[in-house]
Amino acid sequence: MVSKLTSNAPIGIYDSGVGGLTIWRAVRAILPQEDLVYIADQAKVPYGDRSLEEVRGLAEGVTRFLMDQGAKLIVIACNTASAAALKYLRDLFPDYPFVGMEPAVKPAAEQTLSGKVGVLATPSTFQGELYASVVERFAHVVQLYQATCPGLVQQIEKGCLTTPKTRQILDKALEPMLKDGVDTLVMGCTHFPFVISLIREIAGEDVSVIDPAPAVARQVKRVLEARGLLSGRKSAGQKVFWTSGDAAKMAVLLPKLIAVAGEVGQLRWEEGMLSLSS
């Protein structure tokens, strides 16, 4: 049972780690008056190598916690969690608003000139029904190249955005598809936009890189408007950050990744439930 949602309640944004901060940043840019609650499930990161069933259980645990905090909308700012759990959560809570991640294959297919599109995502995203549906609907006129970039999420979680190891991972993923004429790259993991500068350096100016964050933020605004849930306050909204991992380490990363400083609260998993750490 979902309690009545109010316009002054916060927006919940959730990811396996810091990747969803790319979505947080975009939402903050167009909805500065909204309170934002961000959860990084860093005790379980990366999600990409976990089974869809396990990710579904984690996503439900975080969702129930955010609902208990009064969130008026939850953004599943994780492609893997969206692939595994978005439909499940909408079925479980049919009256509650969710916004999820969908690999941006449609805009890539519309803008490619070579007809060849590269998608960078985790194994679980590629295995999910959501990705299969997107491919079936939009990719019949293009050739898709897929790369899972093993180790890249972990590099970004450590704040290693431009190190030789990060470049090596991207070189290995991008070289074959670029050699074959890919001219459009889709960021199919919310972590990956943090290394777009490095990707552009490797791929060159003629290759387009699609970051889904602005489109997701616009969808958040549309859903809130449709439900009459946009905040009417004139001042800047509050920002709250939580992690199930190392709170001190995440606090150090915030200024580096999104140019925002803030305290990070500690969460813990216990018997499949997420709760505040005492």
ABEGO torsion letter per residue (X at the ends): XBBBBBAABBBBBBBABAAAAAAAAAAAAABAABBBBBBBBAAAOBAAABBAAAAAAAAAAAAAAAAAAGBABBBBABAAAAAAAAAAAAAABAABBBBBBBBBAAAAAAABAAGBBBBBBBAAAAABAAAAAAAAAAAAABBBBBBAGBGAAAAAAAGBAABAAAAAAAAAAAAAAAAAGBABBBBABAAAAAAAAAAAAAAEAABBBBBAAAAAAAAAAAAAAAAGABBABABBBBBBBBBABBAAAAAAAAAAAAGBBBBBBBBBBBGGBBBBBX
